[in-house]
Amino acid sequence: MSVITVKNLSFKYPQSNKAALFDVSFGIEKGSYVAVVGNNGCGKSTLVRLLCGLEVPESGTIQIEENNKIGIVFQSPKDQLVSSIVSRDTAFGPQNLGLSAGEVELRVIESLNIVDMLDRAESSTSALSLGQTQKIALSGVIALRPEILILDEAVSMLDPVSRTEILDFVRYWHKCGNTIIQVTHDAETLEDADTVLGLEDGRVTFYGTKRAFLENEKFVKRLNGEPLEKNKRIRADDEVVLSLRNVSYTHEKAEHNGHGIFDINLDFYKGTITALTGASGAGKSTFLEVCAGLLVPAAGEIRAVSRPALAQQNAQAALFESFAADDVAFGARNCGVSGKALVETVRNAMNMVALPFEEFGERRTFELSGGEQRRLSIAGIIAVGGDIIMFDEPTAGLDSNARFEVMNLMRRLAAEGKTVIFSTHKRDEADFADREIVIKDGHVAGDTFSEKKLEACELKVYEPASAAGLIGGLKNISLGLSRSRFQKKQSAKKLSPALRILLFLALFIFSLAARPLWLCGAALIVAIIYCVFCGFSLRRLFITSLKILPFLLIFSIFQMIFHPALPDEIRFTNWKWFMVTPSKLLFCLATILRTDASLGCISGFFISTPEYDLMDGLNVLLTPLKIIHVPVRYFILIIEIIFRFIPLLVDEAISILKTQIIRGGLGTVKGKLAKIRAVIPLIVPLIIQSIKRSEALADAITMRCFK
């Protein structure tokens, strides 16, 4: 009996000349395990979005048997989390189903236990590793108890341990009688399937049993691709192009639990390929970013023949032009390439990553599949040139053919004399490299070039990018939004969330309403006491007040112009419209005191009232409105999304800023005016990424049964 029946399904994205799916027909039996396979851009993700109702077909029909809920886990886990607390995110779906509080709690416990994350129930979702975040995304979906579970490349970016754990659960869920639809490039995940659906250029090229698929050499070769050649671990030349001595970098504890890299001593040689291996969170990405000058090391020295270029793991954040060719040209243009030379540079870079310039040059970046976007981001780095090129998980999410092309591209770059460094979780990719360095807990745990002795290096000292300070500033903002950086012991926690909200509102309104100078001073004193009560650092409050003081003084100048003077009072200055009098000075002073008092109230409240307490307090305070059927839940959800969304955008801005630095888009950033100019190029890409993030979050909320 078919639980899903698809007939003559066709779909084309707006502003695209090519159909993503064309005349697709098939049926999925209840309780089956279906693997959807095909190259990047063949229509796999589009198909599952249509099955979930996230897109509307141009023609054809999709019939789903009644009483069969669909749950989907997407490739990017961060886009699927709604709440900032693990248990609350898992509870979101069951709450939308209208279940009792007891049943919701039971489902949360069961779902987190299934993915082995029950011990992190009260943790912040921003403090989780990529693998843990994917597990939480999965627990939020299985809490809905979906009879049809879809995984859209949900394990392609995970380390082997996290990958195995999630696949083990999928096997368990299938044995419980549920239907599984797994979008995959991997032969490993194909092992558990009983049915295979093959797509190519939006059309069904195979639909049948796994056995029949594996007996067809053509289909198997297309899935597995060409095997990577195992390197013989040749010795390197003696020419050192990158040298690290006693290099250390530690992330803020609030964000990464003190992770980083520690006391790294390594040399990298011209014309070699080095693979960095290790579990998620071991420090591989941190190592690459320190080498690229994106992070300022806390200790040690880096010497290099030239600035290393880095292709980041987050491919979407690395694309900020509308058209593919323009995006690849961005870095080369910043390096001074123009005219016909620029066109030829872009053409060569795109052809090298198997995105032919003639076919993809005028394609919009948002129309590309995830794998195509990754290859395009690599092309943008290649176009920049340079002697040292680094890749962070360059093959994650790529099909076998694209993976083979990218790995052999590294070999060609090394043959040209480039030094290539890349991180990977795949064994055959590590074996493909000339050298393997194992990173464990931020330390070098293994090195196949260990026989090479470290010697004195005559290369010039490599300084971090001048705009790297902007990255640190944005990270501080992100930590401030998480309310974990300046937090001390809090007496305010003894109050219920509702009382905390009422106290804040009373003090905040008082600070805004105060008018006489003595009352403004009293409001500031009360705000300082409130900050102490809430555990907010008075030193931090003082620093913040000093930062906004110049803006308040500028505002005071306008007050000297527009605020009326009292009759017959002393005039210290009288120049056309600008007049300084005692009443105007007192008014400006009162404004400064009132603003500082308001700032103190806001700071104290947000440091002592995390998002989940704010939601609980609002639920209590807005209970009377529920009685008269006012949709309070919509209002609370909007606030919850804002709290979740703003830190995501700050992180997105950091990713865009890193890409701009890598591709030479910011130049020298010294002084406040230069920093302001440097932020301007982030605005348009950030708006584009905000739209993408909001669309992804809307999809996640929809699939978690919010109506």
Secondary structure, 3 states (H helix, E strand, C coil): CEEEEEEEEEECCCCCCCCCEEEEEEEEECCCEEEEECCCCCCHHHHHHHHHCCCCCCEEEEEECCCCCEEEECCCHHHHCCCCEHHHHHHHHHHHCCCCHHHHHHHHHHHHHHCCCHHHCCCEHHHCCHHHHHHHHHHHHHCCCCCEEEEECCCCCCCHHHHHHHHHHHHHHHHCCCEEEEECCCHHHHCCCCEEEEEECCEEEEEEEHHHHHCCHHHHHHHHCCCCCCCCCCCCCCCEEEEEEEEEEECCHHHHCCCEEEEEEEEEECCCEEEEECCCCCCHHHHHHHHCCCCCCCEEEEEECCCCEEECCCCHHHCCCCEHHHHHHHHHHHCCCCHHHHHHHHHHHHHHCCCCHHHHCCCEHHHCCHHHHHHHHHHHHHHHCCCEEEEECCCCCCCHHHHHHHHHHHHHHHHCCCEEEEECCCHHHHHHCCEEEEEECCEEEEECCCCCCCCCCCCCECCCCCCHHHHHHHHHHHHHHCCCCCECCCCHHHCCHHHHHHHHHHHHHHHHHCCCHHHHHHHHHHHHHHHHHHCECHHHHHHHHHHHHHHHHHHHHHHHHHCCCCCCCCCCEEECCEEECHHHHHHHHHHHHHHHHHHHHHHHHHHHCCHHHHHHHHHHHCHHHHHCCCCHHHHHHHHHHHHHHHHHHHHHHHHHHHHHHHCCCCCCCCCHHHHHHHHHHHHHHHHHHHHHHHHHHHHHHHHCCCC
